[in-house]
Amino acid sequence: MSRLYDALRRVEEEGRDAATNPPETVVAPPKNPDQLSAIQSLPARIRSESHIVVLSDPHSPGSERFRLIRMALRSSSGGKLPKVLLITSPLPKDGKSTVALNLATSLSEGGKYKVLLLEADLHRPTLLSNLGLEPMSGLSEVIQGLNEPFAAIHRIEPLDIYLLSAGRSIGHPSELFQGERFHDLLQKFKASFDCVLIDSPPAFPLADVVALKAHADGVLLVARAGVTPRESISETIQLFKPGQVIGMILNAQEEVNQIYAKYYYRKDVSTTSERSNGRGDGGGVAWSVDRSARTPR
């Protein structure tokens, strides 16, 4: 308990320092504004089980956690967001896709950043289902040259994020991620968006993460509190270069809500937040930034 509180207190102190002395951040306009303006908008039909707390309960402890992550990402990169951020987890069902949706929504809040959420889990994609959208052409078709990149992207309302979904499942996607076509595709996206979030497959037992890591400026590791084995977290960290894992998100951590509500929320607000976010993905999120990405004890 004390270790968790200390970690949260350090993050809060970093957030206050950033608010007191905010780094000068200049967000360059996209180099291809016409391409972005032509992107079709789609209204999402978001269900409560999608756990997009940044949208459904913006004043909750979970939402504030993602805003702190946003500040921490900026401060860890000299005031700018990493251009390509890979989000992965050691095992399936750790909640990485839900975290990716919440983080993308938090980053795009207020229209400050143009964020592309790229679904690279071609084995078991979940983002369209979480958003209540029908299957559509996506990344796999684009990489294979069957669709134009910006024609397959949609602006998702009311999240105000851009999404390139996985598309049709294919065999051996890791080979596609190693090819020049995927590299060139990312270069185009980096020129048009402030940040590209890659929702990656879990690290084990797939080889996709090994192929994707070469394209990432930073990696966020998502683990489920009390469920993901510590050994799996350690093995996942070892897949990446030293310093490439810039942070770890401990998902579904109920203690976070209790601590946050006690110190920062009025009784009426905290009670509502704990009822809606005490369970499931994205409700309680403990965040730590550690360049060495030590395995939590």
N, C-alpha and C positions, 0 to 999 in steps of 0.2 A: 504493500500500500504506500509506504513512504517513498519507495523508488518511483512509483508512478506519479505521486504528487510532485516529487522533485523534477521529474521530466516535464510535467505540465507547467510547473512554475518557470522553468527555464524557457519554454516556448513562449509563455506569456511575457516574460521579460524581453525576449527578442522582439515580440510584437510591439511592445511599448516603445522600445528603442527605435524601431522602424517608423512608428508613428511620430515620435519626437524629432527624429532626424531622418526623414524619408530620403532614400537615394534618388538622385535625379534620373528619371526614366523617360526616355523619349521613344515613343512607339512609332516607328516608321510606317507610313501608309503603305498598303499593299502595292506591289509593282504591277499587278494585273487587276486593277479595280473592275474592269469590264467583265472579267471572268466571274468575279464574286457577285456582281450585281445581277448576273444572268442565272445564278443558282436558284433553283425552285425551293420554295418554302413548303414544309409539311407540318401540319398540326399533329402533335403527339397526343395519344390517348393514354395518359399515364395513370396507372392503377396504384393503389396504396402499397401493394406488395413490391412495387419497384423500388421503394425506399430512397427516392431522390429527395432527401430531406432539405437540401438547399432551396428547392422550389416549394415543397409542400409545407415546410415549417422553418421559414428563414430565420426565426429568432431562437431556434433550438440550440442546445449545446452541440449537437452534431454539425449543424450548419456553421457555427462559430469555429469548430475544429478545422473545417475545410478552408475558411478564410485565413486562419493562422497558417495552414499549409501553404496557401497562396503567398502570404508574406514571407514565409521561410524560404520558399523557392526563389523568390526575387532576391532576398538578401544573400542566399548561397551562391547566386550567379552574378554578383556585382550590380544588382538593381534591375536585371533583365531576366526574363523567363528563359529556361533552357529551350532551345529551338525545337528539339525532338526529345520527348520524354517518354520512356518506355515504362508501362505499368504491368507488372507481372506478380505472380504468387508462386509459392513452392508447389502447391497442390490444387486440384480442382475444388470448387466451392469455398474458396477462401474469401470471396466477395470482391475480387479485383474489378470486375465489370461495373458493379454498382459504385465502387469508389471512383472509377474512371468517369462515370456519368456525373457524379457529384462534383468532382474536381473540375471537370470541363465547364460545368454550369457556374461554379464559383469563379473561375478565371474569366468567364465572359460577362460576369455581372456588371451592369452599368455600361456595357459596350466598350470597355477599355481595351480588351484583347479580343482579337479574332482567333478563335480556337477551332482547330479541326480535330475531331475525334475519329481516329482511324482504327477500325476493327480488324485486327490481324489474326484473330482466332478463327481460322477457317475450318476447324474441326467441330466446335460446338458454339457457334455464335449465339449471343443472347440479347444484344442491344436492341434489335428491332422488336423483339418480344417484350422487353422491359418498357419500350416506348409505345406499345400498342400499334405497331406498324406492320404492314404486310411485307413478306419477302420481296426483295428487289435486287436488281443488278448492283454489284459492288466491287470490292477490291480485287477479287479473283478474276473477274471479267476485264477489269482495267489492266492488270498485270499481263494478262494474256493477249491484250490488244483488241479485245472484243467490244470495248466501250471507251469513250473519251473520258479522261480523268475528271474534269469538272462537270461533265454531264451526269456522272454517277454520284456526285455530292449533293446533299440536301441540307437546307437550313432548317433546323428543328425548332419549332415554336411550341411552348413559350420559353424553352431553355435558352434560346438565342445562341445555339452552338451549331457548327457545321459537322455533318456526319458522312463518312464514307463507310458504309456497312461492309460486312465480310463478303457478301455475294454467295455464289454457289460453292458448296464444299468440293474440294479437289484433293487428290492424293499427293502426298509429299510436298506440301506448301513450302517447306524449308528451302527447297531448291529454287523456288521462285523468289524468295526473299534474298537469296545470295546473288541473283542475276543483276545485270546492268539495268534492266527495265525498271526494277523496283527502286534502285538507287536514283535513277533519273527522275522517277515519279516523286520521290521525296524532295529532290532539289526543287521541283516545280512548286510543291506545296510549301516549302520553307520560304520561297520567294513571295508567297501570297498570304500566308498566315503568320500570326505572331508566335503561335505555339502549335505543334503537332503532338497530340497525345496518342500513343499507340497502345491500344488495349490488346495485350499479347496473350497467347495461350499460357497456361501454367508451365513452370519450368520442367516438371517431371510428370509423365515419362517422355515428353516430346522433345524433338531437336529444334523446334522452331525458334525458341528463345536464343539459342546459340547463334542462329543466323541473323536474328533481328538486332542483337546487341551491338553489332558493328555499326549500325545506323544511329544509335542513340547517343545524345549528349549527356543524358543522365538516366538513372533507373530508380523507380519507386517500387519497393517491395511490399506487398500486402499479405498479412498473415491474420488468421482468425484467433482471437484471444481464447486460450484454454483448449484449443483444438489442434492447430498446426503444430506438429512436433518441432522442438527446438533444433533437432538434428537436420530436419528438412530445410529450415531457414538457413542454417549454417552452410549446408551443401549448395543451396541456391546462390548465396552470396559469393561462394567460391567460383561460380561460373563466370563472373564478371571481372573486369580489370580492377585493380585497386583504386578506390575512389569513385568508381563508376556508379555504385549504389549510393545515392545522395540522401536517401531517407527511407524509413520503414513506417508503415501504417499498420497499427494493431487494430483490427476491425472488430466490431461488435463487443466493445469493451464497456461494460455497464458501469464500472467504477468511474469512468470519465464523466458520465452524466451526473453521478452523485456528487463528485468533487466540484464540478463546474456549477451545478445548481446551487450548492451550498455557498459558494463564494461570489457568484456573479449574477444570480437571478433572484428576482422577487418570488415570493412563494407561489403566486398564481401562475407565473410564466413557467417556473421550473416544474411544477406539478404536471402541467399540460405536456411539456417537452418530454418528461420522463415516461409518461404514459404512451406517447406516440413513438418514442425512439429508443426505449430501453432494450428492445430486442431487435434482432435482424441486422441486415447489412446497413452500414452507414449510420447507425444510430449513435453508438459510442465509438469514437475514433481517437486513439492515442497516437501522437505523431512525434517522431524523433528524427533529428537531423544529425548524422554522424558520418563524417567522411570515411572513417574506417569501417563503418557499418557493422559494429560488433553485434554478435548474437545476444539478444536480451536474456538476462538471467532470471 
